[in-house]
Amino acid sequence: MSWKYNILNFILSMLLASCRLQSLSDTKTMTAENATGLEDLRGKLRPIPEYHPTTGVVLSGAYGYINFDLVKKFRAGGVKNLYLIHTQGDDYVQKSIETLSDQLQKDGLNDQIKITPIEMPSPVGDTVAGWTRDFGPLTFRRQDDPQNVILDFKYYSYRPTENAFNKKFARENSLPIVKVPIKFEGGNFVAAELHDKMYCLTTTVLFTNNINMAREKIIDIFKNIMGCDELLDFPSMPYEGTSHIDMWAKAVKKDVLFVAELGCAAQRYSNNPERAQEIANYLDKNAKILKRLGFTVVRIPMPSPLFFDRGFNKNHHIFRSYINSLIINDWVMIPRYLAPNPILSKVGIYYYPDASLIDEYEKKTWSEFLAAGLKPVWVNMDDRCPLGGSIHCATMQVP
């Protein structure tokens, strides 16, 4: 079996290296003082929670993840503009965009949702990473001006195409943009309102990925420039490769947070029950912390993680998360996991070990989102989850 593990993990490691797992050696010395225009925003910004109104969604064309069914779901959720990123010379994505536009025209939907291609120059052989959430435009609301502001954080230095995207997006949409001297990914940020305060949730990887910047400076930027009344940094979820908060916590409306729960049955079906119990304890502890702060905490089932400890990239594990959903206005697009990506057959995985629990997972997840006042719709994510994310990771909403 070792050669099968080698094949799977080699493929996964190549895909992940381009977009997900960050190297600490890539960190450079950064200070708040060298961020042009940043100080001018002190005390003027406020984060925009995901459950606030959305007009557009940014989506990368990477991995062939553009299809008409998805576009129709965005339209049904009230999305007016769908921005599709592609690189110069990517004939497949360009053809897909043309096909989608023709289908919208044919179905009489072209006046309800506009597809806007955003072409990015890139080095030869480079493509745009599929994880738009991490490098895409994080938008903040000015308290003294009706126009929103994009804060442009640092993405991987070896990903020039993604690092250049926000500037081009801002220019083409006439939005102000200000660089922030912090290495930070949008998947590690949740804005949640509690009474009259704005809580910003992240994980401690925020600080470890900026080891040459004083912790106090990072906190100052989050609180006094980004507008977070409270910054909550949690330890990373054990064994989960991205260390992102959006894999287990989600603000669905004011005062209400959904937190993943790895139940006893899901733990038993895991190929490593001891690790699964460790993850369950982590999630339970964080749920209690958030509840003590005053949030209404609703638990959403997490399917059994799949652990791989052999091969080229031996510590890559697969996490399926219903929390990694996308709220667009009063709709929520929930990831669905019905059958493993065929690539997993190379290591002898032809079905999920907890397949008998999927119906129970889905009923619970659906009912809780519905009870929160959202209209759920499923989006299959079997092909995405082995790469380290789901629908939330693949998209960025535009207020």
Helices and strands as residue ranges (DSSP letters): H 2-17, G 24-26, G 32-34, G 39-41, E 45-47, E 56-60, G 62-64, H 68-76, E 81-87, H 91-106, E 114-120, H 132-135, E 138-142, E 148-154, H 160-172, E 177-183, G 186-188, E 190-194, E 197-203, H 205-208, H 215-220, I 221-225, E 230-234, G 245-247, E 249-253, E 256-261, H 264-269, H 273-293, E 296-301, E 326-328, E 331-336, G 342-347, G 355-357, H 358-371, E 375-380, G 385-387, H 391-394, E 395-398
